[in-house]
């Protein structure tokens, strides 16, 4: 489990396993940075072209969804009008036997005969020389006007049939209106599309086709956008649905709560689907060295298993695995421990060590069930192996089984009540559950058993901060800095708390001190570079300096996920949307768990939807810029 939790202002993650010790505060701080920029996510990429400032999804919005069949609304945006004037109401319906004649102009519900015959009569009128006769004929509507009026009349009848849920006949009316009208109206296509969605079963493909035609006539026709988005969603075409719902939300000035919620819903489905596909096909991959080192450092040093007098090949390979682990050569450590288990290990103690180590790496790559099985195997072989009890407790928390996790801690205590790691990691569980008094009690118990382990001191101070005891927390950190003057971690986390209090100059000094102290560390801790980047950006809006620091972090650790996530946001701030999308794609590649992958894919496709909107609606850039300045 993760040893260091976020400062007080940061919400505890929903997942039971928090980030590792050196990554915890920063992972959540980066999430905070992202969340703050989410206020304008739908505004985001479109504003960039106009103002050069980037934001992210889900802006503040109010309700105001559009209705069903009727005239189009472009929300005062540039673009053609789709509305048409309604004719006066016709006579009441006659018997149902006459209903079939309404399209043909027959019966008392059909169009007036004059509306049909007059265009033909007009063509037969002979020219006369009399000015009086010419003035009289000038009052006669031309053929186009008559046909357009007929189309409007048919549309009105279609609306009445729609309101009575006679969708099939309504379709016939809208279809005839489209056929007879010289001037095509987007409303005709959109209303017919609405009918298709009410068929049993719904005909979503035909709805999409009609909405396509409506939007060719009026691309800001919100009702057509929403209908097409809904149909696309029902067809499983979530990426396209996200684009239409995004366009709707922006055109409607973020007043359509239903559309904004639909963006989130479709993004979630899209991201979950793509994440599942990726996880099913990609090979298991270790996270960054920074992440692995942070997790391993959450446990007190563990001596290397000794070789028996006559070691087997498996024993020797296991020894190589622990040598690679000590050298931070994690990929070789994994391959060696797998080989050792396959080759066979001669002693029970060493076999338990091997399954413990392999289970640890499975946990780090996100294979929680595989980790649980290996750690259980370790305990079956050696029931008093306390570290395996502690680690399997972390796995149970990751799997959402807190009852089993606490049972694991109790089992560990029965075997060795004086092992300080038990109380430290149980404190972590209490911390995640926001039971800070119990967490602090366990941290203090761990420190009493071994006061040389730095992370129990740091975590207790962070827990005090979470409780709102800022003075006590800051005093505790100053004491830790004196007790561990050669360690970089205290300066890094103390800097985070200073940054949270907007003491920017002091926080930068702490991050610089942490960078200096850790420069000889292997693997080097790159998180102070990213923390410093965030501080520069928040204090001075120094995007260039922040970008350079994150790039420096990636030079040291090319797979540092928090550096990648921060660069994505900084790219948005600079208006480099295509670059931001590439960073989000990189973030997805580095994601360790399904939740992390879903998050990265969500941001990626939200950005893509916004870029798509601005390319199709460049005229909205100025409006979005004004809205951004007003928020």
N, C-alpha and C positions, 0 to 999 in steps of 0.2 A: 504494500500500500504506500501511498505517497506520504512522505514525512512533512512537507511544508505546505500549508494551506494558504489561501489568498488573504490579503488584508481585509479589514472590516467592511470596506465599501463593496466588496465583490461578493456576488451571490455564490453560495455553495453549489457545485455542479450537481445535476440530477443523478448522474451515474455514481455508483457507490465507491468506485476507486478514483481517488483524486490524482493529480499529476505527481510526478516524482519530486524529490526534495529540491533540486535546483531549478525545477521547471514550474512548480506549483503556482507561486505567486505570479510569475510572468505569463503563464498560460491563461490564467484568469484575468490578468491585467490586459492582455491582448484581447480577450473576449470582451472586456469592458470597453476597450477602444472601439471594437467592432460594433457593440451594441449602441454606443453613442452615435455612431455614424448611420445606424439603421433608421434613425428618425426620418431620413429622407430617401430611403432605398429606392422607392419607385421614382423619386425625383432624380436620383443619382446620375446615371450616365447621360441623361438628356441635358442636365444642367451643365455638364462638363464642357460641352461645345460652346455654350453661351458665356459661361463665367469662369471656366478653368478650375472650378472647385468640384470635388467628387464626393458623393455621399453614397449611402447604401439603402436597403429596402424598407418596407413597411412604415410609411409615414403616418403622422396623425391624420385621422380622417373622421368624417361624420357620415351619417346614413343618408340615403337618397337614391335607392335603386330605381331603374327605369321600369316602365310597365310593359305590357304586351303590345298587341297590334295597335298601330296608330302611326302618327307622323314621326319622322326622324328628328334627332336633336344633335346638333354639332357643338353644343356648349359654347356658342359664340366663337368657335374656332374657325380659321380659314377653311374654305371648302365649299362645295356646292350645296344648295338646299334640296331637301327631299320632301318637303311638305307640300300638300295640295289642299285647296279649299274643299270643304265638304258641301255637297248639294243639299237642298232642302229635303226633308224627310218625305219618303214616298207613302202611298196608301198602305193601309194595314194588309197583312198577308191574307190571301184567300185560302182555299182548301189545299191540303197537301198534294192533291193530284195535280195541281197547277205548278207546284214548286219546280218541277223538272224543266219548265219552260223559261226560267229567268235568264239564262245565258243567251238563248236564241232570240230574245226580245219578244217572246210570245206570252200571252196571259197578262193579267193586270199587274204582275210584279216585274215585268220586263221593261226595258228602256222604252221611252216614248217613240212612236213611229217616226216622228219628225227628226229625232236625233239620228235615226238610221238613214232615212230617205233624203234628208236635206242635202248632204254632200253630193249625191247623185243628181238631184234636181239642179243644184248650183252649176254643175258642169254643163247642163243643157240650156242654161239661160243664154239667150242671144244678146249680142251687144246692141244697144240702142243709142241713138244720138242725143236723146233728150237729157239735159242736165238734171231734170227733176227725177227721171227714172234712175240715173246713175246715183244720185244721192240716196234714193230709196234702197237700192241694192247694196250700198256701202254698209248698211246696218246689218246685213246678213252675215253671220259668222262664217269664216272660211272652213274648209274641210278639216284642216289640222286641229283647229279649235274644237270643232264638233267631236272629232275622234278622241281628243284628249279629255273632253268633258265626259264622254261616254266611259272612258277608262276610269275616271274619278268616281263616276256613278257606280261602276262595277266594284271598285275598291270599297266604297261605302257599304254596299250590300255584302261583300265578303266580310267586312268588319262585324256586321250584324249577325251573320251566320257564325262567325268565330265566337262571338259573345254567347251564342246559344249552343256552343260546342258541336256545331255541325261542320266539322273540320273538312270533310271531303268536299262538300258543296262550296265551302269558303275557298278551297284551293281552286276549284273550277272558276269561281268569280275572279280571283287574282290572276289566274292564267289568262282568262279572256281579256282582262284589263291590260295585261302586258302585250297581248297580241294586237289589240285595236289602237293603243296609244302611240302617237307619233313621238311624243316626248316621254322617254322612259323615266319612271319614278322609282327611286330606291325603295320606297315604302312598299310597292307592290311585291317586290322580291322578298323583302324582310318579313312581311306579313304571311306570305306563303310559306316561308321558312318556319315561322312560328307554328303554322298548322302541321307541318311535317313532324315537329317534335311532340305533337299531341296525338299522332296516330298510334294505333295499337297493333304491333309494336312501333315505337318511334322510328322514323326514317332519317337518322342523323346525317347520313351522307348527302341526301338531297337537301337537307337544311343547310349544310356547309356550302353546297354548290350555289344555292340561292343567295346566301349571305355574301359569297364571293362577288356575285353580280351586283348586289346592292352596294357593296363597298367600292366597286369600280365607279359607280355613279356618285357616291358620297363617302369618301374614306373616313370621315369623322362621324359617321352615323353610329352612334353609341349602341342603339338597340341591336343593330346588325352585328356589331362587334361582340356584344354579350351573348347573342344567340349562337354565333359561330363558336365562341369560346366554350360555351356549355356543350354544344354538339361535339366539338373536338375532344373535350374531356370525356364524354361518354363513349367516344370511339377509341379511347386510350391514347390519344395523341396529345399528351400532357404538355410537351414542350411548345407546341403551337398554341395550346390553350393559354399557357402562361403569357405568351406574347400578346394575345388579344385581351386578356384580363388586365395586363399591365397597361396597354394602350387605353383601355376604358377608364382605368383609375386616374391616369394622368389627364386625359381629355376632360373628365368630370371634375377636375380640380381637387381630387382626393376626397370628394364628398360622398362617393359611393362605397359605403362600408362593405356591402355585399361583394362587390368586385375586388376590393382589397383583400378580403378574407379568401376569396377564390384564388387569388395569386398565391397566397401562402399555402392553401390546400393543394393546389396543383404542383407547386414547387416541392412540397413535401413528398407527394406521391412519385413525382419524377425522380427526385433524389434517392428515395428508398428503392425504387425499381432499379436504377442504375447502380446503386451501391451493392445491391444483391447480386446483380450480374457480374460486377467486378470481383466481388469476394468469391464467387463460385469458380472463377477462372484464373485468378492471379495466384502466383506462388507465394507462400508465407514469406514474410520479409521482416527482418529486425528493424526496430526504430533507430533513430539517430544515436551515435555514441553518447551524446549529451544526455539523452533520455535514459539509456541503459545505465550509464555511470551514476546518474542521480538515483535510480531505483536501487541499485546494489549498495550505494552508500547509506541507504536507510537501515541497513543491518550492520551491526558491529562486525569487525574483522573476524573471518572464519578461517581457521587453520586448514592448510592443504592436507587432504587425506594421505596418510603414510602408506608406502608400498609394503606388501608382505615380504617375507624372506625370499620366497621364490615367486616373483610376480608373473602373472599370466600376461598375454598380449593385451587383453582388455584392461588389466591393471595399469600397464604402462601407457596405454592410450588415454586412460582417465587422468593420469598424471599430466599428460600433455594438455588436456583440456583445462586443467586448473592453472597450468603455466600460461596458457593463452589468456585466460580470464584475468590473471594478475597483470598481464601486459596490455590489457584493454583491447586485445585482438578477439573481439566477440564472435566474428563469423567463424574463425577457426575453433574457438571454444565449443561452438554448437556442433560443428562437424565431428570434432574429436569425441565429445560425449556421446553422440549418436553411435559412432563406431565402437566405442568402449562397451556400450550396452549390448550391441549386436555380437561383439566378440566374446562377451562373458566376463564377469568380474568375480574374482575368487573369494572375496570376503563379504559378509553381510553388511558390515558397516560401510564399506566402499560402494557396494551396490546401492545402498540407501542414499549415499552422497550423489551418485550418478543420476538417480531418478529425481532427486531434489534439484540438481542443476538443470537437467533437461526440462523439468516442469517449470522452473523459473523462466527459461528462455521461451517456452511455449506461452507462458503468461504475458511476456513482453511483446510477443508478436500478435497478441490478441486471441490466441486459442485457449480460452478459459476452460473449456471442458477437457481438452487434452492436458492442460496444466493440472487440473483437479485429479485426473486419473494417474498421472505420474507422481504427484505428491502423495496421493493415497497409497500408491505402490511403495513409495519410500517409507511411509508409516507402517504399512503391513510388515515390511522387512525389519524396521527398527522403530517400535512404538514410542520410544522415549526421545525421538529426534525432535527437539523443541522447534528448531527453525522450520521444519516441514509443517508443524502444526500452525505456526504463525503465518507462513506463506499460504497454506490452504485456507486459512481464515480470510486472507485478502481475496483469494479466488472466489470463495463463497459470497463475499460482499459484492464482487464484480458480477456474479451471477444473480444477485438480488436476494440471497438467502442469508439474512442477517442473523437469524436464530442459529443456524449451523456455524456461522462465523464466531459468535460468542461462545458456543459450545467448544469450538476448537481452542479458543483462548483458555477456557477453563481446563481443558485437557492438558494444555501446555503447562499451566500452573501446577497441576497435580504432579507432573513429571519433574518440574524444576521451578519452584516459586521464586527463585532468586535470579532468574534470567531477565535482564532489563529490557530486552527486545519485546517481550510479551506485552509489557505495560505501555511501551512507546506506541506499538502498532494498535493496541486496543484503544489507546488515546486518540489515534487517528480516526478510528471508527466513530467514537463519540463526537469528535470534531465535525465529521461529515454530517452526523445527525444533529449538529448544533447543540449538543449537550456539553457546553464548554466547561462547566464546573467539574464534571466527571473526567473530561479530557485533561484538564489541568492537573487533577489529582493523579491521573495515570502518568502524565509526563513527569510530575514531581517524584513519583515512586521510581520511575525509570532512572531519573537523575540521581536519586539517593543511592541506588544500586551501582551506578556508574556515572560519575559526574564528568567524565572526559569525552562523552559523546555529544558533539556540538548541537545536533539537530533536536534533541529533547529540550535544550535551552531555547533555541530559536522558536520551536513550535509552541512552547508554553507562552512565550512573549506574544506571538501572533494571536493565540487564543485570547489573551487578555485584551488585545486590540479589538478583536471581534466582539468582545463583551462591552466595549465602549470605555474600557479603562486605559485611555490613551496615555496618560501620564505614567502609569505603572509599566505599560508596555515599552514606552520609549526609554524609561530608566533601566528596564531589564536589558534592552538592546545595548545601551551604553556599557552596562556591566559585562555583557557577553563580548563586546569589542575589546575590553581590557583583558578578559580571561583568555581569549583566543586571538591575540594580535597578529598572528601569521596566517590566519584563515580568511579566505575571500568571501565565504558565504555570509557571515554576519553583516559585512558592509553592503552586500547586494540586497539583502532583505530589509535592512535598516533603510537603505535608499528607497526601497519600494514604499515603506510607510511614510517617509518624508515626501515622496512624490504624491502620495495620496492626500497629504495635507497641503499640497501645492507649495512646498518649500523647495523650489526648483534648484536653486544654486547648491544647497546642501545635498540634495539627492544626487546631483551630477558629481559632486566631490566623492560621495560614497561609491557610486558606480565606477568611477575612475580608480578608486582605491582597490576595489574588488578585482578589476581587470589587471592591475599591477601585481597584486598578490598571487593571482592564479596563472600568471603567464608561463610558469614552468610546469604547470599541472598537466598530467596526461591521463585521459583526454582533457583538453582544456575546456573550462566552463565558458561558453559563449553567451550565456543569458544576460550577463551585465551589459554586453554590447547592445542587445535589443532593448533592455530597460533604459539605457542611456538614450537610445534613439527615440523612444516614446517620450522621455522627459524633454528632449530638445524640441520635439514637435509640439507638445502641449504647452511649453513655455514660450518658445519663440517662433512657432510655426516654421521651424527650420527643416523643411522637407528634404532638401538636398543633403544636409548633415545627417539626418535620420536615415535616409536611404543608404548613405555610405557606411554607416555603422552596421546596418543589417547585412549589407553585402560583405562586410568584413567578417561578420559572424558566419556567413555561408562559406567563406573561403576556408575557415577553420573547420567547420562542420557542415558539409554540403547538404545534410539532411535534417537540419534544425527546423522543425516544423513551425515554431513560433516566429522565427525570422522570416520564413516564407509567408506566413499569414500576415505579418506586419507589412511586408513589402507589397502585398496585394492591396492593402488599404492605402498605403502611401501612393501607390500608382493611381488609385482612384482619385486621391486628393490632387494629383498633378494633371488629371484629365487623360491619363494614359490607360484608357479602358482596355484596349486589346492586350496591353502588357499585364494589366490586373487579372484579366481572364487567364492568361498563361500561368500566373502565380497561383490562382485558385486551382488550376489543373494540376500544378505541381503539389499543392497542398493535398489534393485528393490522392495522389500517388504515395505521399508520405503517411497518409492516415493509417493509424494502427488498429482502430476499432471501427465497427460499423457506424457508430454515432459520429465519430470524427469524419468519416468518409461522407456521410449524409450532409453534414454541415458544409464541407468544402464544395460538394456538388451543388448544393442549394445556392451558395454565393456565386458560383460560376454561371449557372443558368439564369439567375436573377440579373446578373450583369449583361449577359448575352441578350436577354429580352429587352433591356433598356437601350442597348446599342441598336437593336433592330427597330425599336420605336423611333429613335431619333433619325435613323436613315429614312424611314418612311414618313415621318412627320417633322421635317426640319423647321417648319414654321412655328413649332411650339418652343423652340429653344429660348427665345426672348421671354416668353411667359414663364417658363420654368426658372429662368434666372431671377426674375422678379419675385417669384414665390419663394425661392431659396433665400433671397435676401430678407424676406419678411418673416422667416421662421427662426 
